Amino acid sequence: MPEIAFTDVAPVVPVRNLAAALERYRRLGFAARAYDGPERYG
């Protein structure tokens, strides 16, 4: 079986307040941003 190596990950975690969640992830050191479009996610 070939070895699998991840170079990036993009987890999807449901939250009640997107702005607050993105700010929390930024304070933890992650690069977090909201995406444009009809669906709100970051």
DSSP file (Angstrom, degrees, kcal/mol; ACC not computed):
  #  RESIDUE AA STRUCTURE BP1 BP2  ACC     N-H-->O    O-->H-N    N-H-->O    O-->H-N    TCO  KAPPA ALPHA  PHI   PSI    X-CA   Y-CA   Z-CA
    1    1 A M              0   0    0      0, 0.0     2,-0.0     0, 0.0     0, 0.0   0.000 360.0 360.0 360.0 132.9    0.0    0.0    0.0
    2    2 A P        -     0   0    0      0, 0.0     2,-0.2     0, 0.0     0, 0.0  -0.352 360.0-107.5 -69.8 149.1    1.5    3.4   -0.9
    3    3 A E        -     0   0    0     -2,-0.0     2,-0.5     1,-0.0     0, 0.0  -0.550  29.2-142.6 -75.2 139.2    2.3    5.9    1.9
    4    4 A I        -     0   0    0     -2,-0.2     2,-0.5     2,-0.0    -1,-0.0  -0.901  16.4-172.6-105.8 130.3   -0.1    8.9    2.2
    5    5 A A        -     0   0    0     -2,-0.5     2,-0.4     0, 0.0    -2,-0.0  -0.984  11.8-148.9-125.7 122.8    1.4   12.3    3.1
    6    6 A F        +     0   0    0     -2,-0.5     3,-0.1     1,-0.1    -2,-0.0  -0.734  16.5 177.8 -88.6 134.7   -0.8   15.3    3.9
    7    7 A T  S    S+     0   0    0     -2,-0.4     2,-0.3     1,-0.3    -1,-0.1   0.664  72.1  13.3-104.9 -24.7    0.5   18.7    3.0
    8    8 A D        -     0   0    0      2,-0.0    -1,-0.3     0, 0.0     2,-0.3  -0.981  60.8-161.7-145.7 153.6   -2.5   20.7    4.1
    9    9 A V        -     0   0    0     -2,-0.3    -3,-0.0    -3,-0.1     0, 0.0  -0.982   5.0-168.8-134.2 150.6   -5.7   20.1    6.1
   10   10 A A        -     0   0    0     -2,-0.3    -2,-0.0     2,-0.0     2,-0.0  -0.705  17.2-162.7-137.5  83.3   -8.9   22.1    6.1
   11   11 A P        -     0   0    0      0, 0.0     2,-0.6     0, 0.0    -2,-0.0  -0.321   9.5-143.9 -69.0 150.2  -11.1   21.0    9.0
   12   12 A V        +     0   0    0     29,-0.0    -2,-0.0    30,-0.0    29,-0.0  -0.966  24.1 172.8-115.6 115.4  -14.8   21.8    9.1
   13   13 A V        -     0   0    0     -2,-0.6     2,-0.1     2,-0.0     0, 0.0  -0.977  29.3-129.3-126.0 116.6  -16.1   22.5   12.6
   14   14 A P        +     0   0    0      0, 0.0     2,-0.3     0, 0.0    27,-0.0  -0.424  33.0 176.8 -66.8 137.4  -19.6   23.8   13.1
   15   15 A V        -     0   0    0     -2,-0.1     3,-0.2     1,-0.1    -2,-0.0  -0.947  35.2-138.6-136.6 157.7  -19.9   26.9   15.4
   16   16 A R  S    S+     0   0    0     -2,-0.3     2,-0.5     1,-0.3    -1,-0.1   0.799  99.1  36.6 -84.4 -31.2  -22.7   29.2   16.5
   17   17 A N     >  -     0   0    0      1,-0.2     4,-2.2     2,-0.0    -1,-0.3  -0.894  64.8-174.1-128.2 100.3  -20.7   32.4   16.1
   18   18 A L  H  > S+     0   0    0     -2,-0.5     4,-2.8     1,-0.2     5,-0.2   0.905  85.0  51.6 -62.4 -44.9  -18.3   32.4   13.1
   19   19 A A  H  > S+     0   0    0      1,-0.2     4,-2.0     2,-0.2    -1,-0.2   0.918 112.4  46.0 -60.6 -44.5  -16.7   35.8   13.9
   20   20 A A  H  > S+     0   0    0      2,-0.2     4,-2.1     1,-0.2    -1,-0.2   0.894 113.2  50.1 -65.5 -40.2  -16.0   34.8   17.5
   21   21 A A  H  X S+     0   0    0     -4,-2.2     4,-2.4     2,-0.2    -2,-0.2   0.923 110.1  49.4 -65.5 -44.2  -14.6   31.4   16.4
   22   22 A L  H  X S+     0   0    0     -4,-2.8     4,-2.1     1,-0.2    -1,-0.2   0.901 111.0  50.1 -62.8 -40.4  -12.3   32.9   13.7
   23   23 A E  H  X S+     0   0    0     -4,-2.0     4,-2.3    -5,-0.2    -1,-0.2   0.897 109.6  51.3 -64.3 -40.0  -11.0   35.4   16.3
   24   24 A R  H  X S+     0   0    0     -4,-2.1     4,-1.5     2,-0.2    -2,-0.2   0.925 110.0  48.7 -62.8 -44.7  -10.3   32.6   18.8
   25   25 A Y  H  <>S+     0   0    0     -4,-2.4     5,-2.6     1,-0.2     4,-0.3   0.879 110.0  52.6 -64.3 -36.8   -8.4   30.6   16.2
   26   26 A R  H ><5S+     0   0    0     -4,-2.1     3,-1.6     1,-0.2    -1,-0.2   0.927 107.5  51.1 -62.4 -44.3   -6.3   33.7   15.2
   27   27 A R  H 3<5S+     0   0    0     -4,-2.3    -1,-0.2     1,-0.3    -2,-0.2   0.803 106.1  56.3 -63.8 -28.0   -5.4   34.2   18.9
   28   28 A L  T 3<5S-     0   0    0     -4,-1.5    -1,-0.3    -5,-0.2    -2,-0.2   0.527 127.6-100.4 -80.3  -5.5   -4.3   30.5   19.0
   29   29 A G  T < 5S+     0   0    0     -3,-1.6    -3,-0.2     1,-0.3     2,-0.2   0.489  78.4 132.3 103.3   4.0   -1.9   31.2   16.1
   30   30 A F      < -     0   0    0     -5,-2.6     2,-0.9    -6,-0.1    -1,-0.3  -0.563  62.4-118.8 -86.0 152.5   -3.9   29.9   13.2
   31   31 A A        +     0   0    0     -2,-0.2     2,-0.4     2,-0.0    -5,-0.1  -0.831  47.8 172.9 -86.0 108.3   -4.4   31.7    9.9
   32   32 A A        +     0   0    0     -2,-0.9     2,-0.3   -10,-0.1    -6,-0.0  -0.963   8.7 159.7-126.4 136.6   -8.2   32.0    9.9
   33   33 A R        -     0   0    0      9,-0.8     2,-0.3    -2,-0.4    -2,-0.0  -0.991  37.3-112.9-151.1 154.3  -10.5   33.9    7.5
   34   34 A A        -     0   0    0     -2,-0.3     2,-0.3     6,-0.0     8,-0.3  -0.664  32.8-129.5 -85.7 143.7  -14.1   33.9    6.4
   35   35 A Y        -     0   0    0      6,-2.8     6,-0.4    -2,-0.3     2,-0.2  -0.691  18.7-119.0 -92.5 147.0  -14.9   32.9    2.9
   36   36 A D        +     0   0    0     -2,-0.3     3,-0.1     4,-0.1    -1,-0.0  -0.537  65.9  75.8 -79.5 149.6  -17.1   35.0    0.6
   37   37 A G  S    S-     0   0    0     -2,-0.2     4,-0.1     1,-0.1    -2,-0.0  -0.727  93.3 -64.0 136.8 176.3  -20.2   33.5   -0.8
   38   38 A P  S    S+     0   0    0      0, 0.0     2,-0.4     0, 0.0    -1,-0.1   0.800 113.6  68.1 -68.6 -29.0  -23.8   32.6    0.2
   39   39 A E  S    S-     0   0    0     -3,-0.1     2,-0.8     2,-0.0    -4,-0.1  -0.779  82.7-134.6 -92.2 133.5  -22.6   30.0    2.7
   40   40 A R        +     0   0    0     -2,-0.4     2,-0.3    -6,-0.1    -4,-0.1  -0.786  48.5 128.3 -92.4 114.0  -20.9   31.3    5.8
   41   41 A Y              0   0    0     -2,-0.8    -6,-2.8    -6,-0.4   -29,-0.0  -0.976 360.0 360.0-154.5 164.7  -17.8   29.4    6.7
   42   42 A G              0   0    0     -2,-0.3    -9,-0.8    -8,-0.3    -1,-0.1   0.358 360.0 360.0-135.6 360.0  -14.2   30.1    7.5
